[in-house]
Amino acid sequence: MRPDPPHRPSTGWRHRAWIVAAVTLGALVAGSSFRSSTGVLMEPLEAEYGWSRTVTSGAVTVNLLLYGLTAPFAAAIMERFGVRRVVTAALVCVGLGSALTTVMTAAWQLWLLWGLFIGAGTGCMALVFGAIVANRWFDTHRGLVTGLFSAANALGQLAFLPLIAAAVTGPGWRFAAGVVAVLALVLAPLVYFLLHDHPHEVGTTPYGASPPDPASDAASDPASDSADVSLDALGVTTDLPAVPQADPSPGPAALALRTLREASGSWAFWVLAGTFFVCGWSTNGLIQTHFVPAAHDHGMPATTAAGLLAVVGLFDVVGTVASGWLSDRVDARLLLWAYYGLRGLSLIALPWLWAPDVQPGMWAFIIFYGLDWVATVPPTVALCRQHFGLERSGIVFGWVFAAHMVGAGAGASVAGWIRQSQGDYRLAWWAAGLLCAAAAASVFTIRRPEVPAAQRDRVPEPV
């Protein structure tokens, strides 16, 4: 009998998982680039249309809320229709929404385009998307790859700001929005043809996984002892058939809501959701949205402030990848305690660091905030996996991430209201700093999970 063709190697840089990871990085960067531009575009839009800071901050809030609330449902939709189709459609949505902003004439259109089109589109390419790809395609180095995806998401949010700020002062804000639209629409076909849903579609296994036993592989029994990583990532039990049968599985909305109902009975879920709420408040909601306008209040040019946020993005790559590496080795609770505690101290000190030019103290803040920006993501993903298992961790993290973006929306609106009523952002920085201190204090109320012996190698030992 002729032997079956061997499976491709499960390790090495030529593994297909790295191609999928590269495409995922590109989609994450594109999906987050337009949302990051809101802080730079707020003042030009206010100057051209006469809108108040409350109006523009409100549009950002809708964007952030929909971005976060879409994530858990997007995870379930990806199970039903496939990651490739969903992400391709999301890129098209982002491209169209960005392009249409160039012809808007009313505030409600800003809320519709920034909120519905861009919010829902980028929500399908949120960090949940990266977590799903990491869980499906990587058996080893999951924390490190999750860190890379998190860094790419934040880098897209920040690295484009100098280009957008330069476009605003040169060709104009419409040109900047058009560039983002073209980027998203060009990436859409690349994602469709290169981003495969499952490793088995291209005849391989997740990176680092042992090749399947030919006997058990031939059986392809849904009740097999080997876990289907692709389904584990989305919270679907491994006894579901690979091909849809007459017995339907739960719809995406039902699956997402059922997972929320089950996870909400755990104290760990509420602490992770609460701390991620604070994370969103203190990053996307506050710094990303209001740093440039706050710097301008103190006489700093918008292009200089946007350049500082780009430096945040560069250091974020280092900090988040390092956090992913540490999450494979160190108690995730200890990491979160350090990240939130130090972030809170930096925000409390920020009001004394402003100046018309960049002083050494501001450089220290920018470098630290870059290292800490989304360093919270890998340990939070790790805790979701430890407490809720691979079968449910994708959708559970989707709901935790939704709390992140609800916090971001609340932070953006509250900071805008404080600036409108007080004339400066001082109270906004201090309030966020106190929230970070509370988040740091809460992480050790999460009990260390009891993990079956077969899975202990995937959980870092406490330091």
C-alpha positions as CSV (number, residue, x, y, z in Angstrom):
1,M,0.0,0.0,0.0
2,R,1.3,3.4,-0.9
3,P,2.0,5.5,2.3
4,D,0.1,8.7,2.9
5,P,2.0,11.9,2.1
6,P,3.8,13.2,5.2
7,H,2.6,16.3,6.9
8,R,4.6,19.5,6.6
9,P,7.1,20.3,9.4
10,S,5.4,21.8,12.5
11,T,8.3,24.1,13.3
12,G,10.7,26.4,11.4
13,W,10.4,29.8,9.8
14,R,9.0,28.3,6.6
15,H,5.9,27.1,8.4
16,R,2.7,28.4,6.9
17,A,1.7,29.8,10.3
18,W,4.2,32.7,9.9
19,I,2.6,33.7,6.5
20,V,-0.7,33.8,8.3
21,A,0.8,35.8,11.1
22,A,2.3,38.3,8.7
23,V,-1.1,38.8,7.0
24,T,-2.8,39.2,10.3
25,L,-0.2,41.8,11.4
26,G,-1.0,43.8,8.2
27,A,-4.8,43.6,8.8
28,L,-4.4,44.7,12.4
29,V,-2.3,47.7,11.4
30,A,-4.7,48.7,8.7
31,G,-7.8,48.2,10.9
32,S,-6.4,50.3,13.7
33,S,-4.8,53.1,11.7
34,F,-8.0,55.1,11.0
35,R,-9.3,55.0,14.6
36,S,-5.9,56.4,15.7
37,S,-6.4,59.4,13.4
38,T,-9.4,60.8,15.4
39,G,-7.1,62.6,17.9
40,V,-5.4,64.5,15.1
41,L,-8.6,65.1,13.0
42,M,-10.7,66.5,15.9
43,E,-9.4,70.1,15.7
44,P,-9.4,70.4,11.9
45,L,-13.0,69.1,11.8
46,E,-14.1,71.5,14.6
47,A,-12.4,74.4,12.7
48,E,-14.0,73.6,9.4
49,Y,-17.6,72.7,10.6
50,G,-17.8,74.6,13.8
51,W,-18.4,71.5,15.9
52,S,-17.7,71.5,19.6
53,R,-15.3,69.2,21.4
54,T,-18.3,67.5,22.9
55,V,-19.6,66.6,19.4
56,T,-16.3,65.2,18.2
57,S,-15.5,63.4,21.4
58,G,-19.0,61.9,21.2
59,A,-18.3,60.5,17.8
60,V,-15.1,58.9,19.1
61,T,-17.1,57.4,22.0
62,V,-19.5,55.7,19.6
63,N,-16.6,54.5,17.6
64,L,-14.9,53.0,20.6
65,L,-18.1,51.4,22.0
66,L,-19.0,49.7,18.7
67,Y,-15.4,48.7,18.2
68,G,-15.4,46.9,21.6
69,L,-19.0,45.5,21.5
70,T,-18.5,44.0,18.0
71,A,-15.5,41.9,19.2
72,P,-17.2,39.0,21.0
73,F,-19.9,38.7,18.3
74,A,-17.1,38.9,15.6
75,A,-15.4,35.9,17.2
76,A,-18.6,33.8,17.0
77,I,-19.3,35.1,13.4
78,M,-15.8,34.0,12.4
79,E,-16.6,30.5,13.5
80,R,-19.8,30.5,11.3
81,F,-18.4,32.2,8.2
82,G,-14.7,31.9,8.5
83,V,-12.0,34.4,9.6
84,R,-10.9,35.1,6.0
85,R,-14.3,36.2,4.9
86,V,-15.1,38.3,8.0
87,V,-11.8,40.2,8.0
88,T,-12.0,40.8,4.2
89,A,-15.5,42.3,4.7
90,A,-14.3,44.3,7.6
91,L,-11.4,45.9,5.6
92,V,-13.9,46.9,2.9
93,C,-16.2,48.4,5.5
94,V,-13.3,50.4,7.0
95,G,-12.2,51.6,3.5
96,L,-15.6,52.7,2.5
97,G,-16.3,54.5,5.8
98,S,-12.9,56.3,5.6
99,A,-13.6,57.4,2.0
100,L,-17.1,58.7,2.8
101,T,-15.8,61.0,5.6
102,T,-14.3,63.1,2.8
103,V,-17.8,64.2,1.6
104,M,-19.7,64.4,4.9
105,T,-21.4,67.7,5.7
106,A,-23.2,67.1,9.1
107,A,-22.4,65.9,12.6
108,W,-24.7,62.9,12.4
109,Q,-22.7,61.7,9.4
110,L,-19.5,61.9,11.5
111,W,-21.2,59.8,14.1
112,L,-22.4,57.3,11.5
113,L,-19.1,57.0,9.7
114,W,-16.7,57.1,12.7
115,G,-19.1,55.2,14.8
116,L,-20.9,52.6,12.8
117,F,-18.7,52.0,9.7
118,I,-15.3,52.3,11.3
119,G,-16.3,51.1,14.8
120,A,-17.9,47.9,13.6
121,G,-15.4,47.3,10.8
122,T,-12.3,47.6,13.1
123,G,-14.2,45.7,15.8
124,C,-13.9,42.6,13.6
125,M,-10.1,43.2,13.5
126,A,-9.7,43.9,17.2
127,L,-7.3,42.0,19.4
128,V,-9.8,39.1,19.6
129,F,-8.9,38.5,15.9
130,G,-5.2,38.2,16.8
131,A,-5.9,36.0,19.8
132,I,-8.0,33.6,17.6
133,V,-5.2,33.4,15.0
134,A,-2.6,32.8,17.7
135,N,-4.6,30.0,19.3
136,R,-5.4,28.3,16.0
137,W,-2.0,28.5,14.3
138,F,0.5,28.3,17.2
139,D,0.8,25.5,19.7
140,T,4.0,27.0,21.1
141,H,5.0,30.6,21.6
142,R,1.3,31.6,21.9
143,G,2.1,34.4,24.3
144,L,4.9,35.8,22.2
145,V,2.7,35.8,19.0
146,T,-0.1,37.4,21.0
147,G,2.3,40.1,22.0
148,L,3.3,40.6,18.4
149,F,-0.3,41.0,17.3
150,S,-1.0,43.3,20.2
151,A,2.0,45.4,19.3
152,A,0.9,45.6,15.6
153,N,-2.6,46.8,16.7
154,A,-1.2,49.6,18.8
155,L,1.6,50.4,16.3
156,G,-1.1,50.9,13.6
157,Q,-3.0,53.2,16.0
158,L,0.1,55.3,16.7
159,A,2.7,55.1,13.9
160,F,0.4,56.6,11.3
161,L,-0.2,59.7,13.4
162,P,2.8,61.7,12.2
163,L,1.8,61.0,8.5
164,I,-1.8,62.0,9.2
165,A,-0.7,65.1,11.1
166,A,1.6,66.0,8.2
167,A,-1.3,65.5,5.7
168,V,-3.6,67.7,7.8
169,T,-1.1,70.6,7.8
170,G,-0.3,70.0,4.1
171,P,-2.9,68.5,1.6
172,G,-5.6,68.5,4.3
173,W,-7.5,66.0,6.5
174,R,-9.4,64.6,3.5
175,F,-6.2,63.5,1.9
176,A,-5.3,61.6,5.2
177,A,-8.7,59.9,5.3
178,G,-8.3,58.9,1.6
179,V,-4.9,57.3,2.3
180,V,-6.4,55.1,5.0
181,A,-9.2,54.1,2.7
182,V,-6.8,53.0,0.0
183,L,-4.7,51.1,2.4
184,A,-7.7,49.1,3.7
185,L,-9.1,48.4,0.3
186,V,-5.7,47.2,-1.1
187,L,-5.2,44.9,1.9
188,A,-8.7,43.3,1.5
189,P,-7.8,41.0,-1.5
190,L,-4.5,40.0,0.1
191,V,-6.3,38.9,3.2
192,Y,-8.8,36.9,1.2
193,F,-6.2,34.9,-0.7
194,L,-3.5,34.5,2.0
195,L,-5.3,34.2,5.3
196,H,-6.4,30.6,5.7
197,D,-8.9,29.7,8.5
198,H,-7.3,26.5,9.7
199,P,-3.9,24.8,9.5
200,H,-5.5,21.6,8.1
201,E,-6.8,23.6,5.1
202,V,-3.1,23.7,3.8
203,G,-2.2,20.3,5.0
204,T,-0.2,21.3,8.1
205,T,-0.6,21.5,11.9
206,P,-0.3,24.4,14.3
207,Y,3.3,25.7,14.7
208,G,5.0,23.5,17.4
209,A,2.3,20.8,17.4
210,S,3.3,17.2,17.1
211,P,2.3,15.7,13.7
212,P,-0.9,13.7,14.1
213,D,-0.7,9.9,14.3
214,P,-1.7,8.6,10.8
215,A,-4.1,6.1,12.2
216,S,-6.0,8.7,14.2
217,D,-5.7,11.3,11.5
218,A,-7.3,8.9,9.0
219,A,-10.2,8.4,11.3
220,S,-10.7,12.2,11.8
221,D,-13.2,11.3,14.5
222,P,-14.8,14.4,16.1
223,A,-14.6,12.6,19.4
224,S,-10.8,12.2,19.0
225,D,-8.7,13.0,22.0
226,S,-6.6,15.5,20.1
227,A,-8.1,19.0,20.5
228,D,-9.0,21.0,17.5
229,V,-7.1,24.2,18.1
230,S,-9.1,26.2,15.6
231,L,-12.4,25.5,17.4
232,D,-10.9,25.8,20.8
233,A,-10.0,29.4,20.0
234,L,-13.6,30.3,19.5
235,G,-15.3,28.5,22.4
236,V,-16.9,25.7,20.3
237,T,-16.7,22.2,21.7
238,T,-14.4,19.8,19.8
239,D,-17.2,17.3,19.2
240,L,-18.7,19.5,16.5
241,P,-18.2,18.1,13.0
242,A,-15.7,19.8,10.7
243,V,-18.4,20.0,8.0
244,P,-21.9,21.4,8.8
245,Q,-24.5,18.7,9.3
246,A,-28.2,18.7,9.6
247,D,-28.0,19.3,13.4
248,P,-27.2,23.1,13.5
249,S,-24.8,24.6,15.9
250,P,-25.7,27.7,17.9
251,G,-25.8,30.9,15.9
252,P,-23.0,33.5,16.4
253,A,-25.1,35.8,18.6
254,A,-26.4,32.9,20.7
255,L,-22.9,31.4,21.1
256,A,-21.5,34.8,22.2
257,L,-24.3,35.5,24.7
258,R,-24.2,32.0,26.1
259,T,-20.5,32.3,26.7
260,L,-21.0,35.6,28.5
261,R,-23.7,34.1,30.7
262,E,-21.4,31.2,31.7
263,A,-18.3,33.3,32.2
264,S,-20.1,36.0,34.2
265,G,-20.5,33.5,37.1
266,S,-16.7,33.7,37.6
267,W,-15.1,36.4,39.7
268,A,-12.0,36.2,37.5
269,F,-14.1,37.3,34.5
270,W,-15.3,40.4,36.4
271,V,-11.8,41.4,37.5
272,L,-10.4,40.9,34.0
273,A,-13.2,42.9,32.5
274,G,-12.9,45.6,35.1
275,T,-9.1,46.0,34.7
276,F,-9.4,46.0,31.0
277,F,-12.1,48.7,31.3
278,V,-9.4,50.8,33.0
279,C,-6.9,49.9,30.4
280,G,-9.1,51.2,27.6
281,W,-9.9,54.3,29.6
282,S,-6.2,55.2,30.1
283,T,-5.0,54.3,26.6
284,N,-7.4,54.6,23.6
285,G,-9.9,56.8,25.4
286,L,-7.6,59.3,27.1
287,I,-4.0,59.3,25.6
288,Q,-4.8,58.3,22.0
289,T,-7.8,60.7,21.7
290,H,-6.8,63.7,23.9
291,F,-3.0,63.7,24.0
292,V,-2.6,65.8,20.8
293,P,-5.3,68.4,21.8
294,A,-3.9,68.6,25.3
295,A,-0.4,69.2,24.0
296,H,-1.7,71.9,21.8
297,D,-3.3,73.6,24.8
298,H,0.2,74.0,26.2
299,G,1.7,75.4,23.0
300,M,3.1,72.3,21.5
301,P,2.6,71.9,17.7
302,A,0.2,69.1,16.7
303,T,2.9,67.6,14.5
304,T,5.3,67.4,17.4
305,A,2.6,65.8,19.7
306,A,1.7,63.3,17.0
307,G,5.4,62.4,16.6
308,L,5.5,61.7,20.3
309,L,2.6,59.3,20.0
310,A,4.5,57.6,17.2
311,V,7.4,57.1,19.6
312,V,4.9,55.5,21.9
313,G,4.0,53.1,19.1
314,L,7.6,52.2,18.5
315,F,8.3,51.4,22.2
316,D,5.0,49.6,22.4
317,V,6.4,46.9,20.0
318,V,9.3,46.3,22.4
319,G,7.1,46.3,25.5
320,T,4.3,44.2,24.2
321,V,6.5,41.5,22.7
322,A,8.5,41.4,25.9
323,S,5.2,41.1,27.9
324,G,4.2,38.2,25.6
325,W,7.5,36.4,26.3
326,L,7.1,37.0,30.1
327,S,3.5,35.8,30.0
328,D,4.8,32.4,29.0
329,R,7.0,32.3,32.1
330,V,5.7,34.6,34.9
331,D,2.5,34.7,36.9
332,A,0.2,36.9,34.8
333,R,-1.3,38.6,37.8
334,L,2.1,39.9,38.9
335,L,2.6,41.4,35.4
336,L,-0.8,43.1,35.5
337,W,-0.1,44.5,38.9
338,A,3.1,46.1,37.7
339,Y,1.7,47.4,34.5
340,Y,-1.4,49.1,36.0
341,G,0.4,50.4,39.1
342,L,3.2,52.1,37.1
343,R,0.8,53.5,34.5
344,G,-1.2,55.1,37.2
345,L,1.8,56.8,38.7
346,S,2.8,58.2,35.3
347,L,-0.6,59.7,34.6
348,I,-0.7,61.4,38.0
349,A,2.7,63.0,37.2
350,L,1.7,64.1,33.6
351,P,0.3,67.5,34.4
352,W,3.7,68.7,35.5
353,L,5.4,67.5,32.3
354,W,3.7,69.7,29.7
355,A,5.7,72.4,27.9
356,P,5.7,74.1,24.5
357,D,8.7,71.9,23.6
358,V,9.6,68.3,24.6
359,Q,11.4,68.3,28.0
360,P,13.3,65.2,29.4
361,G,10.4,64.4,31.7
362,M,8.0,64.2,28.8
363,W,10.4,61.9,27.0
364,A,10.5,59.6,30.1
365,F,6.7,59.5,30.1
366,I,6.5,58.7,26.4
367,I,9.0,55.9,26.6
368,F,7.4,54.4,29.6
369,Y,3.9,54.7,28.2
370,G,5.1,53.0,25.0
371,L,6.5,50.1,26.9
372,D,3.3,49.8,28.9
373,W,0.6,50.7,26.3
374,V,-0.8,47.3,25.5
375,A,1.6,45.2,27.6
376,T,-1.6,44.2,29.5
377,V,-3.0,42.2,26.6
378,P,-0.8,39.0,26.7
379,P,-1.2,38.4,30.5
380,T,-5.0,39.1,30.2
381,V,-5.3,36.6,27.3
382,A,-3.2,34.1,29.3
383,L,-5.6,34.5,32.3
384,C,-8.6,34.0,30.1
385,R,-7.1,30.8,28.7
386,Q,-6.1,29.5,32.2
387,H,-9.5,30.2,33.8
388,F,-11.8,29.4,30.9
389,G,-9.8,26.9,28.8
390,L,-8.9,27.0,25.1
391,E,-12.5,26.0,24.2
392,R,-14.0,29.3,25.4
393,S,-11.0,31.7,25.7
394,G,-11.5,33.4,22.4
395,I,-15.1,34.6,23.0
396,V,-14.4,35.2,26.7
397,F,-11.6,37.5,25.8
398,G,-13.9,39.1,23.3
399,W,-16.2,40.2,26.1
400,V,-13.2,41.3,28.2
401,F,-12.1,43.3,25.2
402,A,-15.6,44.8,24.9
403,A,-15.2,46.1,28.5
404,H,-11.8,47.6,27.3
405,M,-13.5,49.6,24.6
406,V,-16.5,50.6,26.8
407,G,-13.8,52.1,29.1
408,A,-12.2,53.8,26.2
409,G,-15.5,55.4,25.1
410,A,-16.2,56.5,28.7
411,G,-12.7,57.9,29.1
412,A,-12.9,59.8,25.8
413,S,-16.2,61.4,26.7
414,V,-15.3,62.2,30.3
415,A,-12.0,63.7,29.3
416,G,-13.7,65.8,26.7
417,W,-16.3,67.0,29.2
418,I,-13.6,67.9,31.7
419,R,-11.7,69.9,29.1
420,Q,-14.9,71.7,28.0
421,S,-16.0,72.5,31.6
422,Q,-12.6,73.1,33.3
423,G,-10.6,74.5,30.5
424,D,-7.8,71.9,30.9
425,Y,-7.2,68.1,31.2
426,R,-5.7,68.1,34.7
427,L,-8.6,66.2,36.4
428,A,-8.7,63.8,33.5
429,W,-5.1,62.6,34.0
430,W,-5.6,62.3,37.8
431,A,-8.9,60.4,37.5
432,A,-7.3,57.9,35.1
433,G,-4.3,57.5,37.4
434,L,-6.5,56.6,40.4
435,L,-8.4,54.1,38.3
436,C,-5.2,52.4,37.3
437,A,-4.2,52.2,41.0
438,A,-7.5,50.5,41.7
439,A,-7.0,48.0,38.8
440,A,-3.5,47.1,40.1
441,A,-4.9,46.4,43.6
442,S,-7.7,44.1,42.2
443,V,-5.6,41.7,40.2
444,F,-4.5,39.6,43.2
445,T,-8.1,38.9,44.1
446,I,-8.1,36.5,41.1
447,R,-7.3,33.0,42.4
448,R,-4.6,31.0,40.6
449,P,-6.5,28.4,38.5
450,E,-6.2,24.7,39.1
451,V,-5.0,23.2,35.9
452,P,-5.1,19.5,34.8
453,A,-1.7,17.9,34.8
454,A,-1.8,17.6,31.0
455,Q,-2.0,21.3,30.7
456,R,0.4,22.5,33.4
457,D,3.2,23.1,30.9
458,R,1.1,25.9,29.3
459,V,0.6,27.8,32.6
460,P,3.5,29.8,34.0
461,E,4.6,29.1,37.5
462,P,4.3,31.9,40.0
463,V,7.5,33.8,40.7
